[in-house]
Amino acid sequence: MVCYTGASVRPTEGGAAEKSLNQTLTGETGSSAYLPTIGSIAGRPGHVSCQSHQGYLSIEGRTCQSGASKSGCGSVTEARSRACRDNRMPTEGDPTNLVKTAHLIILSTSWGMQIWVSFISGFVLINSVSRHTFGLVQGSLFPYYLYSVLGGSFLNLALYALYHPHELLNNDETVQITSFFVCVIFSALNAQWFGQTTSEIMFKMHEIEKEHHLGQEIGFGTNREPYKRLKKKDPKYLRLCRSFVKYHVLSMVCNLICVICNGVNLFYTATNLKTF
């Protein structure tokens, strides 16, 4: 790969290029010649993308021709040099307005739903209905909630990765795509394992509590003594309580991680808005 510095290229209407070269081509054959045509820089700030034209590529003001040594590219970073090969370079393109709108709606809806379910509705409900009614409502709603978060996270990751090839990611975009990926992983664990297991254990606990006429109290900390006595009296109930606490904590941690990941992506999205 041989590089040329100081090139100034402007395409003309006829498709040719007006060239002003301060340095000539020096290839492995030792011959010198001007470039017949040169590609152009295309992309938004912070990105590097190439448009090839007759086998030539232009990267950050340096024009590279495939077929020679890689060391000749000077200050072109190693990651970008790897992308300049085989006379082509991946480009991210610009998403359409429809894609941008879909991405923003999915992300903001998922995060808003997470905030409501995690920090508002549960605390209001537990102080308004009985323990068993609260558990029944949560057990019915949470599967839909968890799979909605998983679906939204997957769609956002797919849309973002489609328009941001990994070869061209800057630091901010790396944080964003990593956050989407982490959210998909933890939301899948929560939907497929921790959330379901927590609900199954809770319903088993309800069956035992009903046998002892418990579960109709309103409020989380109301009438705790009968439950403590039941734990001492029934080893099975004690094991269920311990398992419930373990899986419930794991489910809450996964949910909190997803809330943070979507919040981080909303922050980066907001900082790049051009209409505010």
C-alpha positions in Angstrom: 0.0 0.0 0.0 1.6 3.3 -1.1 0.4 6.6 0.2 0.5 10.1 -1.3 0.3 13.2 0.9 -0.7 16.7 -0.1 -3.2 15.6 -2.7 -6.1 17.9 -3.5 -8.9 16.3 -5.5 -12.1 17.7 -6.8 -14.4 15.7 -9.1 -15.5 17.4 -12.2 -18.9 17.2 -14.0 -17.5 14.9 -16.6 -16.5 12.3 -13.9 -12.7 13.0 -14.2 -10.6 14.5 -11.4 -8.6 17.7 -11.2 -5.4 16.7 -9.4 -2.8 18.8 -7.7 -0.1 16.4 -6.4 2.8 17.6 -4.3 4.3 14.1 -4.3 4.4 11.5 -7.1 3.8 7.8 -7.1 6.8 5.7 -6.0 5.9 2.1 -6.3 7.9 -1.1 -5.9 9.0 -0.8 -9.5 10.6 2.5 -8.7 8.7 4.3 -11.4 7.0 7.7 -10.9 3.7 8.7 -12.3 0.6 10.7 -11.4 -2.5 8.9 -10.2 -5.1 8.5 -12.9 -8.0 8.9 -10.5 -8.4 9.3 -6.8 -11.3 8.4 -4.5 -12.8 10.9 -2.1 -13.5 11.2 1.6 -17.1 10.5 2.5 -18.6 10.5 5.9 -19.6 12.6 8.9 -17.1 14.0 11.5 -15.5 11.3 13.6 -15.9 8.7 10.9 -13.7 7.5 8.1 -15.2 6.0 5.0 -13.9 5.4 1.5 -15.3 5.4 -1.9 -13.1 3.6 -4.3 -12.5 4.7 -7.9 -10.4 2.5 -10.3 -8.6 0.8 -7.4 -7.7 3.9 -5.4 -8.9 4.9 -1.9 -8.5 8.2 0.0 -8.3 8.1 3.8 -7.8 11.3 5.8 -6.1 13.2 3.0 -3.8 10.3 2.1 -4.5 8.2 -1.0 -3.7 4.5 -0.7 -3.3 2.0 -3.6 -3.6 -1.7 -2.7 -0.8 -4.0 -3.6 2.2 -2.5 -1.8 3.5 -2.6 1.8 1.3 -1.5 4.7 4.0 0.5 6.4 3.8 3.2 3.8 0.6 4.6 5.1 2.3 6.7 7.8 -0.2 8.2 10.3 -3.2 6.2 9.2 -4.1 4.1 12.2 -3.9 0.4 12.2 -7.6 -0.1 12.5 -8.3 2.1 9.5 -5.5 0.5 7.6 -7.0 -2.9 8.0 -10.2 -1.6 6.5 -8.4 -0.3 3.4 -7.9 -3.6 1.5 -9.1 -5.4 -1.5 -9.9 -2.0 -3.2 -12.9 -1.5 -0.9 -13.7 -0.2 2.5 -16.9 -0.7 4.6 -19.0 2.4 4.9 -21.7 3.1 7.4 -24.0 5.2 5.2 -26.6 7.5 6.6 -29.8 6.1 8.1 -33.1 7.3 6.8 -35.4 9.5 8.8 -37.7 6.5 9.3 -34.8 4.5 10.8 -33.8 7.4 13.1 -37.4 7.8 14.3 -37.9 4.1 14.9 -34.6 3.9 16.8 -35.5 6.9 19.0 -39.1 5.6 19.7 -37.9 2.1 20.6 -35.2 3.4 22.9 -37.2 6.0 24.7 -40.2 3.7 25.1 -38.1 0.9 26.5 -36.4 3.2 29.0 -39.6 4.9 30.0 -41.3 1.6 30.6 -38.3 0.5 32.7 -38.4 3.6 34.9 -42.2 3.2 35.4 -42.1 -0.5 36.3 -38.9 -0.4 38.3 -39.4 2.7 40.4 -43.0 3.8 40.4 -45.7 1.2 39.8 -44.4 -1.4 42.1 -44.1 0.9 45.1 -47.6 2.3 44.5 -49.2 -1.1 44.0 -47.7 -2.8 47.1 -49.2 -0.1 49.3 -52.6 -0.3 47.6 -53.5 -4.0 47.4 -52.9 -7.2 49.3 -49.6 -9.1 49.1 -51.1 -12.0 47.0 -52.9 -9.6 44.7 -49.7 -7.7 44.2 -47.8 -10.9 43.4 -50.5 -12.0 41.0 -50.4 -8.7 39.1 -46.6 -8.7 39.0 -46.4 -12.3 38.0 -48.8 -11.6 35.1 -47.2 -8.4 33.9 -43.5 -9.1 34.2 -43.2 -11.7 31.4 -44.6 -9.1 29.0 -42.4 -6.4 30.4 -39.2 -8.5 30.3 -39.8 -9.7 26.8 -40.6 -6.2 25.7 -37.3 -4.9 27.0 -35.5 -7.8 25.3 -37.2 -7.1 22.0 -36.6 -3.4 22.1 -32.9 -4.0 23.0 -32.4 -6.4 20.2 -34.0 -4.1 17.6 -31.9 -1.2 18.8 -28.7 -3.2 18.6 -29.6 -4.5 15.1 -30.4 -1.0 13.8 -27.3 0.6 15.3 -24.9 -2.2 14.2 -26.4 -2.0 10.6 -25.3 1.7 10.2 -22.1 1.5 12.4 -19.6 -1.1 11.1 -17.2 -2.1 13.8 -14.2 -1.1 11.6 -15.3 2.6 11.8 -16.4 2.9 15.4 -15.1 5.8 17.5 -15.0 5.7 21.3 -18.5 7.1 21.8 -20.0 4.6 19.4 -18.1 1.8 20.9 -19.7 2.6 24.3 -23.1 2.8 22.7 -23.0 -0.5 20.8 -21.5 -2.2 23.9 -24.4 -0.9 26.0 -26.9 -2.3 23.5 -25.2 -5.7 23.5 -25.0 -5.8 27.3 -28.7 -4.9 27.6 -29.6 -7.7 25.2 -27.7 -10.3 27.2 -29.0 -9.3 30.6 -32.6 -8.8 29.4 -32.5 -12.3 27.9 -31.2 -13.8 31.1 -34.0 -12.0 33.0 -36.8 -13.0 30.6 -35.7 -16.6 30.1 -34.5 -17.5 33.6 -34.4 -15.2 36.6 -37.9 -13.6 36.1 -39.7 -16.8 35.4 -38.0 -18.6 38.3 -38.9 -15.8 40.7 -42.6 -16.0 39.7 -42.7 -19.8 40.0 -41.3 -19.7 43.5 -43.6 -16.9 44.5 -46.7 -18.8 43.5 -45.5 -21.9 45.5 -45.1 -19.6 48.5 -48.6 -18.3 48.0 -50.1 -21.8 48.2 -48.4 -22.4 51.6 -49.4 -19.0 52.9 -53.0 -19.5 51.9 -53.1 -22.7 54.0 -52.1 -20.6 57.0 -54.6 -17.8 56.1 -51.8 -15.4 55.2 -51.3 -13.1 52.3 -54.2 -10.6 52.6 -52.2 -7.9 54.3 -51.8 -4.5 52.6 -48.3 -3.1 52.7 -44.9 -4.6 52.4 -43.9 -4.5 56.1 -47.3 -5.2 57.6 -47.8 -8.2 60.0 -44.4 -9.8 59.6 -44.5 -12.0 62.7 -46.8 -14.7 61.3 -44.4 -15.1 58.3 -41.4 -15.5 60.6 -43.2 -18.2 62.6 -44.1 -20.0 59.4 -40.5 -20.1 58.3 -39.5 -21.7 61.6 -42.3 -24.1 61.4 -42.1 -25.2 57.8 -38.7 -26.0 56.3 -40.1 -26.1 52.8 -41.4 -22.6 53.1 -38.0 -21.5 54.4 -36.2 -22.9 51.4 -38.7 -21.3 49.1 -38.2 -17.9 50.8 -34.4 -18.2 50.4 -34.6 -19.2 46.8 -37.1 -16.4 46.1 -34.8 -13.8 47.6 -31.8 -15.1 45.6 -33.6 -15.1 42.2 -35.4 -11.8 43.0 -32.2 -10.1 43.7 -30.6 -11.5 40.5 -33.7 -10.3 38.5 -33.5 -6.8 40.0 -29.8 -6.6 39.2 -30.3 -7.6 35.6 -33.2 -5.1 35.3 -31.0 -2.3 36.8 -28.2 -3.0 34.4 -30.6 -2.7 31.5 -32.0 0.6 32.8 -28.4 2.0 33.0 -27.5 0.7 29.5 -30.6 2.3 27.9 -30.0 5.5 29.9 -26.4 5.7 28.6 -27.6 5.3 25.0 -30.3 7.9 25.5 -27.6 10.3 26.8 -25.4 9.8 23.7 -28.5 10.1 21.5 -29.5 13.3 23.1 -26.1 14.8 22.8 -26.1 14.2 19.1 -29.5 15.8 18.5 -29.3 18.7 15.9 -32.8 20.1 16.3 -32.7 21.1 20.0 
